[in-house]
Amino acid sequence: MPSIRDLRPRLLTPENVGITVAIVLSVAGAYAIQLRVSAGVAAFFGLIVLGVSTPTTLTSHGLLGTRVASAVVRTGAACTATFVIYVGSLIVFSGRDGSLLDAAVAFTLTALAVEAAARLLN
């Protein structure tokens, strides 16, 4: 039977820490989008692209590194770049409207840009 001492190394993996950092940053990003754009659908897509798509891409391409500190820094940098790309494309496509179609287009382009950047770095 595993002991409680074995729990900490299992929980503090670069992948788990990267996901946690991405989720925290996605909540903050979605809140900022909700305040500025005032469209729930744009904030929801921002939450998904920051909290799900970005850490999944980093993990699948092996870009988190092997240390927890590097995973925090890399996830923070990737989420910041993703947020800028998403908000920028949202502004370009919708101005301040943030309709469902505009948010979906911005989400798709951002997810594709993150994937392309990860492939270039890999």
C-alpha positions as CSV (number, residue, x, y, z in Angstrom):
1,M,0.0,0.0,0.0
2,P,1.4,3.4,-0.9
3,S,2.2,5.7,1.9
4,I,1.4,9.4,2.2
5,R,5.0,10.2,1.6
6,D,4.7,8.9,-2.0
7,L,1.9,11.3,-2.7
8,R,3.9,14.5,-3.0
9,P,6.2,13.3,-5.7
10,R,3.3,12.0,-7.7
11,L,1.3,15.3,-7.4
12,L,4.2,17.6,-8.0
13,T,5.1,16.5,-11.6
14,P,5.8,19.1,-14.2
15,E,2.6,18.1,-16.0
16,N,0.3,18.5,-13.0
17,V,1.9,21.8,-12.0
18,G,1.6,23.1,-15.6
19,I,-2.1,22.2,-15.7
20,T,-2.6,23.9,-12.3
21,V,-0.8,27.1,-13.4
22,A,-2.8,27.2,-16.7
23,I,-6.1,26.8,-14.9
24,V,-5.3,29.6,-12.5
25,L,-4.2,31.9,-15.4
26,S,-7.3,30.9,-17.5
27,V,-9.7,31.9,-14.7
28,A,-7.9,35.3,-14.4
29,G,-7.9,35.7,-18.2
30,A,-11.6,34.8,-18.6
31,Y,-12.4,37.3,-15.9
32,A,-10.5,40.0,-17.7
33,I,-12.2,39.2,-21.0
34,Q,-15.6,39.3,-19.3
35,L,-14.8,42.7,-17.8
36,R,-13.6,44.2,-21.1
37,V,-15.8,42.5,-23.7
38,S,-18.8,41.7,-21.5
39,A,-19.6,38.6,-23.5
40,G,-19.8,35.3,-21.7
41,V,-19.1,33.2,-24.7
42,A,-15.8,35.0,-25.4
43,A,-14.8,34.6,-21.8
44,F,-15.7,30.9,-22.0
45,F,-13.7,30.3,-25.1
46,G,-10.8,32.1,-23.5
47,L,-11.1,29.9,-20.5
48,I,-10.9,26.8,-22.7
49,V,-8.1,28.0,-24.9
50,L,-5.9,29.0,-21.9
51,G,-6.9,26.2,-19.4
52,V,-7.2,23.2,-21.7
53,S,-5.7,23.8,-25.1
54,T,-2.4,25.4,-24.0
55,P,-1.3,22.9,-21.4
56,T,-2.5,20.0,-23.6
57,T,-0.3,21.3,-26.4
58,L,2.7,21.8,-24.1
59,T,2.4,18.3,-22.7
60,S,1.9,16.6,-26.0
61,H,5.0,18.2,-27.5
62,G,7.1,17.7,-24.4
63,L,7.7,21.4,-23.9
64,L,7.1,21.5,-20.1
65,G,10.6,20.3,-19.2
66,T,11.6,18.0,-16.4
67,R,11.6,20.4,-13.5
68,V,8.6,21.9,-11.7
69,A,10.1,25.5,-11.9
70,S,10.6,25.3,-15.6
71,A,7.0,24.0,-16.1
72,V,5.7,27.0,-14.2
73,V,7.7,29.5,-16.2
74,R,7.0,27.8,-19.6
75,T,3.3,27.4,-18.9
76,G,3.1,31.1,-17.7
77,A,4.8,32.3,-20.8
78,A,2.7,30.1,-23.1
79,C,-0.6,31.2,-21.4
80,T,0.5,34.9,-21.7
81,A,1.2,34.5,-25.4
82,T,-2.0,32.6,-25.9
83,F,-4.0,35.3,-24.1
84,V,-2.5,38.0,-26.2
85,I,-3.2,36.1,-29.4
86,Y,-6.8,35.3,-28.4
87,V,-7.7,38.8,-27.3
88,G,-6.0,40.3,-30.3
89,S,-7.8,38.1,-32.7
90,L,-11.1,38.6,-30.8
91,I,-10.7,42.4,-31.2
92,V,-9.8,42.1,-34.9
93,F,-12.8,39.9,-35.7
94,S,-15.4,41.4,-33.4
95,G,-14.3,44.8,-32.0
96,R,-16.1,44.8,-28.7
97,D,-19.0,42.6,-29.6
98,G,-17.7,39.1,-28.8
99,S,-20.5,37.2,-30.5
100,L,-20.5,33.4,-30.6
101,L,-19.2,33.2,-34.2
102,D,-16.4,35.8,-33.6
103,A,-15.3,34.1,-30.4
104,A,-15.3,30.7,-32.1
105,V,-13.1,32.0,-34.9
106,A,-10.7,33.7,-32.5
107,F,-10.6,30.5,-30.5
108,T,-9.9,28.3,-33.5
109,L,-7.2,30.6,-34.8
110,T,-5.6,30.8,-31.4
111,A,-5.6,27.1,-30.9
112,L,-4.0,26.6,-34.4
113,A,-1.4,29.3,-33.6
114,V,-0.4,27.6,-30.3
115,E,-0.1,24.3,-32.1
116,A,2.0,25.8,-34.9
117,A,4.3,27.5,-32.4
118,A,4.7,24.3,-30.4
119,R,5.6,22.4,-33.5
120,L,8.2,25.0,-34.4
121,L,9.7,24.8,-30.9
122,N,9.7,21.1,-30.9
